């Protein structure tokens, strides 16, 4: 199992990450599609080759072809949206918020999976990329759809752990080259 290999790669000084990785994936109460879609989008958003290589095969095995494609689509469109909306929000000139975005985001309206799943995945990517405006937007859509706070928190717990594992493993790889 690739998850076991990934946990084994986490250094002893980051034991909490190893334990959390096993917990957030192995003990998650999310349905399989939500869980593995979240894992995949977070592995992509982490930008860590090691994390993506280890987690993608298991995610692919646990997702339908449509869900696998939709998760990759969520990671792609949110990579763009998080930069755009975070920047617009951070600029001190509020006039940028009144301008038309003019960016294609068709997949959000027709993601190929249940809207709730796509929104949850988008929220997880937004957590990694630190876009408060996107986090608020996706959280509100999820809450209006009846998704409870515990489910939403589960997604950003997964995001936080996968991101931390990626940062740690990538840093260790760089340090090993010295």
ChimeraX attribute file (.defattr): number of C-alpha atoms within 10 A of each C-alpha:
attribute: neighborCount
match mode: 1-to-1
recipient: residues
	/A:1	9
	/A:2	14
	/A:3	18
	/A:4	12
	/A:5	11
	/A:6	21
	/A:7	18
	/A:8	12
	/A:9	15
	/A:10	20
	/A:11	15
	/A:12	10
	/A:13	9
	/A:14	13
	/A:15	13
	/A:16	12
	/A:17	20
	/A:18	20
	/A:19	13
	/A:20	19
	/A:21	24
	/A:22	16
	/A:23	13
	/A:24	21
	/A:25	20
	/A:26	11
	/A:27	10
	/A:28	15
	/A:29	13
	/A:30	17
	/A:31	10
	/A:32	13
	/A:33	19
	/A:34	22
	/A:35	24
	/A:36	25
	/A:37	32
	/A:38	31
	/A:39	26
	/A:40	30
	/A:41	29
	/A:42	35
	/A:43	28
	/A:44	24
	/A:45	25
	/A:46	23
	/A:47	14
	/A:48	19
	/A:49	13
	/A:50	17
	/A:51	24
	/A:52	22
	/A:53	14
	/A:54	18
	/A:55	22
	/A:56	21
	/A:57	14
	/A:58	16
	/A:59	24
	/A:60	16
	/A:61	11
	/A:62	16
	/A:63	20
	/A:64	14
	/A:65	11
	/A:66	11
	/A:67	23
	/A:68	23
	/A:69	17
	/A:70	25
	/A:71	30
	/A:72	18
	/A:73	20
	/A:74	27
	/A:75	27
	/A:76	17
	/A:77	18
	/A:78	26
	/A:79	18
	/A:80	13
	/A:81	22
	/A:82	23
	/A:83	16
	/A:84	15
	/A:85	18
	/A:86	17
	/A:87	14
	/A:88	19
	/A:89	16
	/A:90	12
	/A:91	11
	/A:92	9
	/A:93	9
	/A:94	11
	/A:95	9
	/A:96	14
	/A:97	12
	/A:98	8
	/A:99	9
	/A:100	7
	/A:101	12
	/A:102	6
	/A:103	10
	/A:104	10
	/A:105	12
	/A:106	9
	/A:107	14
	/A:108	17
	/A:109	9
	/A:110	12
	/A:111	19
	/A:112	16
	/A:113	16
	/A:114	13
	/A:115	16
	/A:116	17
	/A:117	22
	/A:118	28
	/A:119	22
	/A:120	28
	/A:121	33
	/A:122	31
	/A:123	31
	/A:124	32
	/A:125	33
	/A:126	28
	/A:127	23
	/A:128	22
	/A:129	22
	/A:130	14
	/A:131	22
	/A:132	17
	/A:133	18
	/A:134	23
	/A:135	21
	/A:136	13
	/A:137	13
	/A:138	22
	/A:139	21
	/A:140	14
	/A:141	15
	/A:142	22
	/A:143	13
	/A:144	10
	/A:145	11
	/A:146	10
	/A:147	15
	/A:148	12
	/A:149	12
	/A:150	10
	/A:151	16
	/A:152	20
	/A:153	15
	/A:154	20
	/A:155	27
	/A:156	22
	/A:157	18
	/A:158	25
	/A:159	29
	/A:160	22
	/A:161	23
	/A:162	29
	/A:163	22
	/A:164	17
	/A:165	27
	/A:166	24
	/A:167	16
	/A:168	18
	/A:169	20
	/A:170	17
	/A:171	11
	/A:172	14
	/A:173	12
	/A:174	9
	/A:175	9
	/A:176	8
	/A:177	6
	/A:178	5
